[in-house]
């Protein structure tokens, strides 16, 4: 919707609130109540891309911060640097690809910010 310019301001405000509190989940009902407790790299990556498309640097940065909580920091892990679960050694291609796309959107956000200076 944001890529088409059809985003609703109240939806973006809700998204920003949930990202800011670290409570963005995979599914909601029409009233905004979470239907599950699933959080993932991809969910926050998509939120970052929405922020990028809107030129909302705060939403982009907050989403990236939340997304990076899923990045494996243990240098001894075979998943080191990627996004996954070091305990189970599971990683999902979709999560990792979405993180890369979110990072690729960084240049878009900061190029827009610099252009406005």
N, C-alpha and C positions, 0 to 999 in steps of 0.2 A: 504494500500500500504506500509506503513512504517513497519508493522509487517512482511511483506514478503520481506523487503529490496528493494522495488521497488519505493520508494519515489523519486520525482524529486527535486533536490536542489533548483531550482527556485520556485517550489511550497512551499517548506518549508520556503524559504526567504519571500515569499509573505504572508504566514500564520503568520510568526513572526512579520512582519510589521503591519498587521491588528490587531493582538492581542495587540501589543505594543501601538497602537493608540486607542485601545478600539473600533475598528470599524469592528469587525468580524460579518458578517451577515449570514443568513441562506441559501442564494442562490445567485449564481453568473452566469454571462454568460461566454462564452469561452474567452472573452477578459479581464475578471476579474472585470467587472462592476457589482455592487450589483443589484439584481433583486427585492430585498425587503429590508426593514429596520428591519427585525426580528433579535433580539438578545435574547439569552437565556442561562440559566445555562448549559444546555446540550451542546450547541455549544462550550462554553469555556471548559467544562469538556472533550470533545472529543479532543480538541486542547491540553489540558494538557496531556492526554494519549498518543497522538502522540509525544509530547516532551519527555515523559517518555520512550517510546519505542526507541526513537532515542538517549536517554541519554543526551538530551539537557536540562540542568537544567534551563537555562534562559527561554526557551519556557514554560517549565512546571510551573515555579513560576509565570511568567507573566499571564499565562492562569488561574491559581488558583486565582490570585489577581482579575482578571476580573470576574471570576465565582462568587467569594464571594461578589461581589457587588449586587448579586441577593439574598443573604441570608437575611432572616428576622431578624432584630436586636431588634425589639420592644418586650420587655419582657412581655407586656400585650397581645400580639397577640397570638391566638391559633396556629399560624404558626411559632412561635419563634424558631429560630435555623434551621429551614428548608428553603427550597428555594421555593418562591412563591410570590404572590402579596397580601400584607396585606390589601390593600384597598378593593379588591374584595373577599378576603379570598380564592382565588383559588391557588391550588398547583397541579403540575403535577408529577405523579409517575416517569415518564421517566426522568425528570429533576433531581429529588432527587436521583434516582438510579444512574444516570450518575455521579452526584457529588460524591457519595460514591465510585464509581469505580475510579474516578480521585484521590480521597484521598488515596485509596488503592495502587495506582501506586506510591505514594510518596516514599514508602520504596524501591521500585525498583530504582528510580532515585538516592536516597541518598546512597543506597547500592553500586551502580555502581561508584558513586563519591568517596566513602570511599575506595573502592577496588583499585582505581587508585592512591590513596595517597601514 
